[in-house]
């Protein structure tokens, strides 16, 4: 049975299973315990009439705080079926399902306490971006595959011609040489990247510089200098100068591809998403961004 004690002295295995180094795990653990205690207080103690105190009765296989955090990190990192997740930790599938959703919320709260979650509200975006004096940002869209919806109208809305499958989509904004600072709402795969920008009405600080790709063709927020590779004209060709400029822009913009790659260390946002619980497809993307930001911040501090 998998537990913290079994792999705490195996750093390579530990990082492969969780996506975090053991030191990073220990850094996150106090915040996770804080979030767990608040969850228990809010959901199991307040307003409850009990015959015995919370925690009485048969002991859980996930009794320690370390095992709880390990459980949810393994789920995000590897995204096994819940039957397999339960088998790994000595639980049945129904218990694994309950713990997955309970501890996902706790992990998200812990990352919030660490101030690693991206902003989600577009009306607060400008204020958040003002915290970065360079005022240089990169925007990109990312898609994730989902199971085909049962409803025919939903099948049409979630079908992505680019991915040739049913997907959901988010826009991501990061600052240069930094972490993900904003994550859009989760939209159906048919929706265009620029349409998400228009709908959420992003506002940037004046004199900002924004790198974008051709998926944002025509997106020109007020007071912002945008840099985008030039499309090859139909039945034409780019000049050598235009090709060089495109390469220069792409070499700067590629940074957000690394950020998205960091987010997608969590297989839960890479593999076809199987869970149909309301809002969970959006919640896991936010948490995956938070885990990426947490890793990035901790490793930057470690090398400073």
N, C-alpha and C positions, 0 to 999 in steps of 0.2 A: 504494500500500500504506500502511495506517495505521501510524504509529509516533509515538513521543514527540516527536521532532524536528520532525515535520510540523505539530504542533498546539500546541507549547509557547508559541508567540507569539500564539495565538488564544484568549484567556481565555474568551470566551463559548462557543465551540465546545467547548473543553476541558471546561467545566463541564457542558455539555449531554450530552457523551459519557460522562463519568465520575461525575457527581454531586458532584464535589469541585472546589473552586477550586485553582488551580495551587499556591498557598502551602500549602494543606492536603495536597495530593499530596506536596509536598516534605517536609512534616512527618511523614507516614506512611512515606516511603520508607526511612529508616534502619532502622526496625523491620521492614519488609518484607524488606529485605536480610538482616537478622539471621535472620529466620524461614526465608528461602530457604537460607541457608548451613547452618542446622541440618537442614533437610529433606535437602539434598544429602548431608550427613555421615551422617545416619541411614539414608537409603534407597539411596545409591549408592556410598558409600565404605567404611563400617565392615563388616567381615566379607566384603568382596568380593575375589575373586582376579582381578586385571585384567591384561590384556596391555598396556594403555596407561592413562595417567592419565584421570580423569574430565574430560570437556570436550574430549577429543581427537576427531578425525574431522570430519565435515561440520558447519559452523557452523549453529546454529539461527537462525530468523528472529526469535526472541525472546531475543537474546543479552544485551542490556543489562537491568539491573534495572528501569529506567524502563519499557521495553517490556513486561516481564513484569507489572508492576503495572498498567500501562495496559490490557493484555489482559484481566485478570480484572475490573477495574473496569468496562470497557465491557460485558463479558458480564453482570455483575450489573445494571448500569444499564439496558441495552437489551434483554437476553435475546433475542438473535437465535437462529435455528437454528445448530447447530454448523457446518453447511456455510457459512452466511453469515459466521459468526465467523471461520472459517478463511480464507475469501476476503478478508476485510478485512485480515488480518494475513499473507497470503501463505502459508497453510498448507492442507493437505488436511483433510477432515473427520475422519479418524482421529487426526491429530496435534492438531487442535483439541480433540477429545474428551479426549485424554490431558492436554493443558495445562489445560483447564478444571478437571478434578478435582484435578490436582496443585497448581495455583495457588490454587484455592479454599481448600484446607487451609492453604496458606502465608499467605493473606490473613487467615484466621481466627486463626492463631497471632500474626500481627503486631498485630491488634486486641487480642488477649489481652495482649501485652506492653505495649500502650498503656493497659491496664486499662479498656477500653471495652466488653467483652462483658458481657451480663447474667448474673446468677447463674442456674444451671439446676437446682441441687439443692434441693428443698423443705426438707430438714432444716437447711440453712444460711441459709434466708430470714430468720429472726428476727434472727440476728447481723448480717446485711447491712443490714437495715432500721434497726438501732440506730445506724448511722453517721449517720443523718439526724435531727438533734435536733428538728426540727419534728414528727416522727412523723405526717406527713400524707401519705397515699398514695391512688392511684387504680388501680382494677382494671378491665379490660375484656377481652373476647374478640375474636378476629379470625379470619376464615376465608380460605382460599385454594383456588381451584379446581384440580383435578387431572384427568388423563385418567381415563375410566371404567375401573375395575379389571376384569380378565378374569374373576376368580372371582366367582360369583354371590353368595356370602355377603359378600364384600368390597364388592360393589356396594351391598348393603343397608346395610352398616355405614358406608360413606363417603358415602351419599346424605344431603344436607342439605335438609330441607324448607324451611328459610328461604331458602336460596340457589337452590333448585330445580336442584341439580346435585351432582356428587361433589366433596367438599372435604376438606381437613384443617383442624384448628383448634388454636389456641394461646391461652392466657391470658397477658396482659401486665400487669405491675405497674410503675408509675412513681411517683416521689416528686414532690410539688408543686414547680413551678418548676424541674424537673430532668429527668434522663434516665431511660431504661428501666432498671430495676434487676433485674427478674426476668422470665424467659421460661419458661413451662411446657414440658413435653414436647409433642410433636406428636401429636394424637389424630385419630381418624376423625371426619368431619363430623357424624355422627349424635349424638355425645356432647354433652351440655349443658354450658354454661359452669360452672354450679354443681357439676355432677357432677365436673368436673375439679378444682375446689377441694376437694371432699370426698375425692377419691381421693388427691390429693397432700398433703392435710392441712396447709395453710399455717398457720404460727404467726406472729403479729404481736407486736411489743413491747407490753407493757401501756400503756394510755391512748393507743393509736394512734387516728387518725381515718381512716376508709376511705370514699372516694366510690365508688359502684357504680351500675350501671343495673339495669333490671328483669330482665335476664337472670340476675341473681344473687339473685332473690327467695328469701328464706329463708336466705340465707347470712349467719350472724351469728357470726363468730369470737369466742372468749372474750376479754373485756377490751378490746374494740375498739368505738368508737363508729362506727356505719355511717350513711351518708347516701345515700338512694335516692329517686328520684322516686316518688310514689304512683301506682299504677295506677288508671285510671278503673274504678269498680265496674261490673259487668255490669248493663245496663239502668238505669244511673244516670249521674251527672255529678259532676265535681269542683267543690268550692266555689272561689270566687275566691281565698281564702287558700291553698288547696291548690295552685291553679295558680301562684300567685306563688312558693310554696315550691319547687315543681318547677322553675320557671324559674331560681331562685337556685341550686339544686343542679346543674342542667344547665350553668349558666354556669361553675361550678367544675370539673365533671367533663369538660367539653369539651376540657380541656387534653390528656387522653390521646388524644382523637381526632386532635389535632395531632401527638402523638408517633407514633401509628400511621401517619398520613399521611407523616411523615418517614421511617419504616421503609420505606414503600411507594414511596419515590422509586426504589427498586430494582425494576425491572419483573419481575425473577425471582420476586418474591413477590406480584405483581399478576396477570400473565398466567397462563393455564392452565399448570400445571407439567407438563412433558413428560418429564422425566428419571425413569427407574425405578431408578437406582442406589440400593442400600440406604442408608438414613439421610440421603441427600442432601437430601431435602425438609425435614428438620429442620435440617440443617447450614446451609442457605442462609438460613433465617429468623434463626438466631443471628447469622450474619455481617451480615445486613441491619440488625439491631438495633445491632450494633457500629459499623457505618458511620454510622448515625444518631447514636449517642452521640458518636462521634468528631467529626462535623461540629458538633454542638451544643456540645461542650466547647471546641473550637477557636474557634468564633465568639463564645462567651461571654467567653473570655479576650481575644479581639481587641477587644471593645467595653468591657472592664472599665476 
